[in-house]
Amino acid sequence: MSSAQTSQQPFPPEPRGRLDRYFEISARGSTVSREMRGGIATFLAMSYIIVLNPLIIGASADSTGQYLGGGSEPNLPAVAAATSLVSGTLTILMGVLGKFPMAVSSSLGLSAFITYGIVILPGMTWADAMGLVVIEGVILLILVLTGFRSAIFNAVPPELKVAISVGIGLFIALIGMVNAGFIQNAGGTGLELGVDGFVFGWPLLIFLVALFALFVMWSANVRGAILYSIVSATVLAITIEAVLSVGPASEDQPYGWDLNVPSLDQEWFALPDLSLLGEFNLLGSWESVGVVAAALLVFTLLLANFFDLLGTMVGVSNTGGIRDERGEIPHSRRIMVSDAVGTIGGGMGGTSVNSGFIESTVGVGDGARTGLANVVTGALFLATIVLAPLAAVIPTEAASATLVLVGFLMMQQITRIDWTDAEIAIPAFMTIVIMPFSYSITNGIGAGFITFTVIKALRGKFTDAHPLMYVTSAMFLLYFVSGPIQDALGGG
C-alpha cells in the first residue's frame, strides 16, 4: 500500500493527554475549547430551570395544604438552591460516568405531573410524592443493570428512532417559540402568533433579533454562534430594560418579559437554603393512596421517564453524530445508569424526577461531543447555588432562539425515513406530529410504537416487529388509560 493511500485512512487523531483519553475528545473529533463552549451554551439554554422548576413544584401545596419542604408558605429559594445543587451534581455524574454531553435536571413534564396529578390526591404529601420518584428510580436502575432497558432500545426500528429525533426537533422548536411568547395559547382557538395575533413588544424583538442573528451566523459557519447569540441578546435585553423599564409580563402588561427580567440591579450573592435535601418518604404514598393507586403512579412515572431518556439520547446523539464504530450510541449502558441514578437523586433531593435534558442539543449544536461539556455545565449549575441571579439575568426570549435552531438541525434527519414505505412512514408520522401537538415526547413515542405494532399485527407480519415492541406497545396502552383507571379507583 502506498503512502498516499495510507494517509487517506480514517484513523482517529492521537489522544493528547489523560483528559483527552478519558473523555475521548480527539476520538470524537472535538477539542477542549469546543467542549467548554458547548457546555456553557447548554447551561445558558437550560438555566431557566433554576427559576421555572421552583415555580412549578414549589408554588403549589399538596393535599394537606403544605408546600414543598413542609411549610405553610412557598419556599422558592430552597427549591432553587436544591435544583442547582442536584442538577449540577447529576450533570457532572453523567459526564464523568456516561461520557455523554447530555445535561441532567428536573423534568418539567414530570414535575408538572407530580404537582397537578399526584400531590393533589387525598392524603398525598410532597414527601410521599418524592418517595415515589425514588422508588421509580430504583426500578429504572434495576431495568438498566439487567439489560432490559437496552434491549428495548435496540428493539426499536432505526427509522422510528429517526422519527423520535425529528419529533423532538419540532417539539423543542415549539418550546422555544412558546417560551419566548412568539407562539401563545389562544384559549379555545388553540395557538396564535404573538399577543392576540400580533408580534409586538421589546421582549419579542429580542427573540427575533437573536433568532435571525443566529440564522445568519449559522449560515456563515460562525463557530460559537449559539453562545454569541445568547450573550449578545442578553446584553441588548439588559440595556433595553435599563432604559425603558419594560418589566415583567402581566394581564395589564402583556408585552413584558415572560419569566426573567434582565436586570443587573439585584444582590449577587446569597447563602443557599438546602433544607429541601432528604425530604422524602419512601413508602408514605402506599399508606396515603393505597397499594394499587401508588403502583399505577410509579408505573406512569417509570414509563414516561423511560422513554423520555430514549428520545433525548437519540436526539443528542443524532444532532452531534455521536456513534461508535457499530453505529450505536457509545457507553449507552453507563448513560442509562447515570440517568437512573439521577432519578433517585432527584427524589432524594426533593427536586422531582431528574433526567436528560433535550436542551443539551444546544451545546451539541455548538460543538460539544463528550462528557467534558457536562462537567462545564454542571460546574455552572453548582455556581448558581450562591450566584442564583446569574441565571435570572438571562431572559427566556434571548435563550429560546437557540431551541428553534436546534429544532431545524434535528428536522434535517427526516430524509433518512423511507416515506414510500407506508408501514414505517405512518408510525414515523404519528411519532413526529404527536410530540409537539400533545406537548410530550413520551406521547409521541407511544403513538408511534402502537401504530407500528398494530399495522404489523393486522397485516399478518407479526415477526417484522420485535417481541419487545409488542410488550412496550401494550405498556403504552396501559399508560394512556392509567389516568381514568386511577380516577375510578380513587372514586371507589
DAMO-V692963 format. One record per residue. RES is the residue in three letters. PSI is psi in whole degrees, 0 to 359 (* if undefined). OMEGA is omega in degrees with one decimal (999 if undefined). Layout:
res;psi;omega
RES;PSI;OMEGA
RES;PSI;OMEGA
This chain:
res;psi;omega
MET;133;-178.4
SER;163;178.4
SER;328;179.2
ALA;318;179.4
GLN;321;-178.6
THR;321;-177.1
SER;343;-178.2
GLN;355;-179.0
GLN;139;-173.9
PRO;59;177.9
PHE;135;177.5
PRO;151;179.7
PRO;155;-179.8
GLU;137;176.7
PRO;147;-174.1
ARG;7;-179.5
GLY;179;-177.3
ARG;316;179.6
LEU;317;179.4
ASP;316;-178.7
ARG;316;-175.7
TYR;313;-177.0
PHE;358;177.6
GLU;42;-173.8
ILE;305;180.0
SER;323;-178.8
ALA;332;179.3
ARG;12;175.5
GLY;30;-178.5
SER;181;176.4
THR;164;179.7
VAL;319;-178.8
SER;322;178.0
ARG;322;178.4
GLU;319;179.2
MET;317;179.6
ARG;317;178.6
GLY;321;178.1
GLY;320;177.5
ILE;317;-179.7
ALA;318;178.1
THR;316;179.6
PHE;315;-178.9
LEU;326;-178.7
ALA;331;-175.6
MET;7;-178.6
SER;342;177.9
TYR;338;-177.5
ILE;331;-179.8
ILE;330;178.2
VAL;318;-171.6
LEU;320;-178.9
ASN;316;175.9
PRO;326;179.9
LEU;336;179.3
ILE;304;-174.5
ILE;344;-176.5
GLY;344;-174.3
ALA;6;-179.0
SER;137;-179.9
ALA;156;175.4
ASP;188;-175.5
SER;343;-180.0
THR;1;-179.8
GLY;5;-179.2
GLN;147;178.6
TYR;167;-179.3
LEU;123;-174.8
GLY;351;173.4
GLY;7;-178.8
GLY;170;178.3
SER;358;177.2
GLU;149;177.5
PRO;143;176.0
ASN;73;-175.1
LEU;324;177.5
PRO;323;178.9
ALA;320;178.8
VAL;320;179.4
ALA;316;-180.0
ALA;317;178.8
ALA;321;178.1
THR;317;179.0
SER;314;-177.2
LEU;310;-177.6
VAL;316;179.9
SER;315;-179.3
GLY;314;-178.7
THR;313;-176.4
LEU;329;176.7
THR;318;176.7
ILE;319;177.4
LEU;315;178.5
MET;320;-179.0
GLY;317;-176.4
VAL;318;-177.8
LEU;311;-177.6
GLY;342;-179.4
LYS;38;-173.0
PHE;136;-176.2
PRO;58;-179.2
MET;106;-179.7
ALA;155;-175.7
VAL;133;176.3
SER;184;-176.6
SER;128;178.8
SER;118;-177.5
LEU;321;179.8
GLY;314;-179.6
LEU;330;173.8
SER;318;178.6
ALA;321;178.7
PHE;317;178.9
ILE;318;-177.0
THR;314;-172.0
TYR;355;-178.9
GLY;345;-176.4
ILE;303;-172.6
VAL;347;178.4
ILE;351;178.5
LEU;140;-177.3
PRO;125;178.4
GLY;346;-176.8
MET;137;176.4
THR;168;177.7
TRP;321;179.2
ALA;321;176.9
ASP;316;-178.5
ALA;319;178.4
MET;331;173.7
GLY;321;176.2
LEU;321;179.1
VAL;318;178.8
VAL;315;179.4
ILE;315;179.2
GLU;319;179.5
GLY;322;178.0
VAL;316;177.8
ILE;318;179.4
LEU;318;179.3
LEU;319;178.1
ILE;317;179.1
LEU;324;178.4
VAL;312;-175.8
LEU;332;178.2
THR;354;178.4
GLY;359;-175.6
PHE;321;-179.2
ARG;319;178.1
SER;323;179.9
ALA;318;178.3
ILE;317;179.8
PHE;317;-178.1
ASN;343;179.9
ALA;346;-177.6
VAL;128;178.3
PRO;143;-177.0
PRO;320;-176.9
GLU;334;173.4
LEU;326;175.1
LYS;319;177.0
VAL;317;179.9
ALA;322;177.6
ILE;315;-179.4
SER;316;179.8
VAL;317;178.4
GLY;319;177.7
ILE;323;178.2
GLY;312;177.2
LEU;321;-178.3
PHE;312;-176.7
ILE;333;173.1
ALA;319;176.7
LEU;318;177.6
ILE;316;179.4
GLY;316;-179.2
MET;322;178.7
VAL;315;179.6
ASN;327;-179.6
ALA;350;-177.0
GLY;6;178.4
PHE;326;171.8
ILE;133;-177.7
GLN;162;177.9
ASN;123;-178.6
ALA;19;180.0
GLY;232;-175.1
GLY;340;-179.0
THR;4;177.8
GLY;230;-177.4
LEU;157;177.0
GLU;165;179.8
LEU;127;176.6
GLY;213;179.4
VAL;116;-178.3
ASP;32;176.9
GLY;2;-177.9
PHE;141;176.4
VAL;105;-173.6
PHE;149;175.6
GLY;153;-178.7
TRP;317;178.9
PRO;318;178.1
LEU;328;175.7
LEU;318;177.2
ILE;315;179.0
PHE;313;-176.9
LEU;322;176.4
VAL;314;178.9
ALA;319;-176.8
LEU;311;-176.7
PHE;328;173.5
ALA;320;179.2
LEU;317;179.0
PHE;316;-178.2
VAL;313;-180.0
MET;321;-179.8
TRP;320;178.5
SER;329;-179.7
ALA;9;178.6
ASN;41;178.3
VAL;120;177.4
ARG;133;180.0
GLY;16;-176.4
ALA;319;-177.5
ILE;313;179.3
LEU;316;179.1
TYR;321;-178.6
SER;313;-178.0
ILE;314;-176.8
VAL;313;-177.5
SER;320;178.3
ALA;324;178.1
THR;317;177.9
VAL;317;178.8
LEU;320;179.5
ALA;318;178.1
ILE;319;179.7
THR;314;179.8
ILE;317;-179.6
GLU;321;-179.9
ALA;325;-176.5
VAL;319;-170.7
LEU;348;-179.7
SER;59;-178.2
VAL;313;177.6
GLY;175;-178.0
PRO;158;177.5
ALA;145;178.2
SER;179;178.4
GLU;324;179.4
ASP;340;-178.5
GLN;77;-177.2
PRO;349;-176.7
TYR;19;178.8
GLY;182;179.3
TRP;139;-172.5
ASP;310;-174.0
LEU;302;-179.5
ASN;129;172.7
VAL;116;-174.9
PRO;91;-178.7
SER;144;176.4
LEU;0;-176.7
ASP;77;-179.0
GLN;166;176.3
GLU;138;-173.5
TRP;347;-179.7
PHE;141;177.6
ALA;137;176.0
LEU;130;-175.7
PRO;142;174.0
ASP;104;-176.2
LEU;27;-177.5
SER;344;-176.9
LEU;337;-175.6
LEU;133;178.5
GLY;5;-178.8
GLU;74;176.0
PHE;150;179.1
ASN;105;-169.2
LEU;316;-174.6
LEU;12;-177.7
GLY;325;-177.5
SER;329;-178.7
TRP;330;175.3
GLU;327;-175.6
SER;313;-173.6
VAL;357;179.0
GLY;159;-174.5
VAL;315;-176.1
VAL;312;-179.7
ALA;318;179.2
ALA;320;178.9
ALA;320;178.1
LEU;321;178.5
LEU;317;177.6
VAL;318;-179.7
PHE;317;180.0
THR;314;177.3
LEU;318;-177.1
LEU;312;-176.2
LEU;317;179.7
ALA;314;-179.2
ASN;319;-179.3
PHE;308;-173.2
PHE;341;170.8
ASP;317;178.7
LEU;317;179.2
LEU;312;-179.6
GLY;318;-178.7
THR;318;176.9
MET;312;-179.4
VAL;317;-179.3
GLY;313;179.5
VAL;316;-178.6
SER;314;-178.0
ASN;325;179.3
THR;321;-177.9
GLY;2;-177.2
GLY;37;-176.2
ILE;95;-178.8
ARG;152;174.9
ASP;188;-176.6
GLU;342;177.5
ARG;3;180.0
GLY;14;-178.4
GLU;162;178.0
ILE;123;-177.1
PRO;142;176.8
HIS;35;-175.9
SER;325;179.2
ARG;318;177.8
ARG;321;178.5
ILE;316;-178.5
MET;323;176.3
VAL;314;179.5
SER;320;-179.9
ASP;319;178.5
ALA;318;176.0
VAL;326;177.0
GLY;321;177.5
THR;315;178.2
ILE;315;-179.7
GLY;323;178.4
GLY;319;178.1
GLY;316;-179.6
MET;331;179.5
GLY;357;177.5
GLY;24;-176.8
THR;19;178.7
SER;185;178.6
VAL;127;175.2
ASN;128;-177.1
SER;178;-179.8
GLY;139;-177.3
PHE;128;-177.9
ILE;339;175.8
GLU;349;175.4
SER;337;178.0
THR;339;175.9
VAL;311;178.1
GLY;321;178.2
VAL;320;176.8
GLY;338;179.7
ASP;11;171.6
GLY;346;-178.5
ALA;137;179.1
ARG;351;-173.7
THR;177;179.7
GLY;347;177.7
LEU;325;176.7
ALA;322;178.0
ASN;322;179.0
VAL;319;178.4
VAL;312;179.7
THR;315;-179.6
GLY;320;179.2
ALA;322;178.1
LEU;323;175.2
PHE;315;179.7
LEU;325;179.2
ALA;329;-177.6
THR;355;174.6
ILE;320;178.4
VAL;350;178.5
LEU;44;-177.9
ALA;323;179.5
PRO;337;179.3
LEU;315;179.5
ALA;327;-176.8
ALA;343;-178.9
VAL;328;-175.6
ILE;113;178.7
PRO;145;179.6
THR;332;179.5
GLU;329;179.6
ALA;322;-176.6
ALA;334;-172.5
SER;334;179.7
ALA;327;-178.7
THR;328;179.8
LEU;326;178.4
VAL;317;178.2
LEU;316;-180.0
VAL;324;175.6
GLY;318;176.1
PHE;315;-178.4
LEU;319;-179.2
MET;330;179.3
MET;332;-177.4
GLN;338;-177.4
GLN;354;-175.3
ILE;338;179.9
THR;347;179.7
ARG;358;177.5
ILE;133;178.3
ASP;97;-175.8
TRP;355;176.3
THR;347;179.0
ASP;98;-173.7
ALA;331;-176.4
GLU;333;176.0
ILE;331;-177.7
ALA;321;-179.3
ILE;312;174.9
PRO;322;177.9
ALA;318;178.0
PHE;315;179.9
MET;320;177.6
THR;313;-174.5
ILE;315;-172.7
VAL;328;-176.3
ILE;328;-179.3
MET;301;179.9
PRO;325;-176.9
PHE;325;-179.7
SER;358;179.7
TYR;44;-178.1
SER;125;173.9
ILE;316;-177.4
THR;317;179.7
ASN;319;179.8
GLY;317;178.0
ILE;316;179.7
GLY;316;179.5
ALA;319;179.5
GLY;317;-179.7
PHE;313;-178.6
ILE;316;178.9
THR;317;-179.0
PHE;311;-176.8
THR;325;178.1
VAL;315;179.1
ILE;314;-178.9
LYS;317;-177.0
ALA;314;-176.0
LEU;343;174.9
ARG;6;177.2
GLY;19;-179.0
LYS;54;-174.9
PHE;319;-174.2
THR;351;178.1
ASP;343;178.1
ALA;136;178.0
HIS;141;178.9
PRO;325;179.6
LEU;336;176.3
MET;323;176.9
TYR;318;178.9
VAL;315;-178.2
THR;320;178.2
SER;320;177.1
ALA;322;177.5
MET;321;177.7
PHE;322;176.8
LEU;316;178.0
LEU;322;179.0
TYR;317;-176.9
PHE;338;179.0
VAL;6;-175.4
SER;329;179.1
GLY;305;176.9
PRO;322;178.3
ILE;317;179.0
GLN;319;179.2
ASP;319;179.5
ALA;318;178.8
LEU;322;179.1
GLY;323;178.6
GLY;332;179.5
GLY;*;999
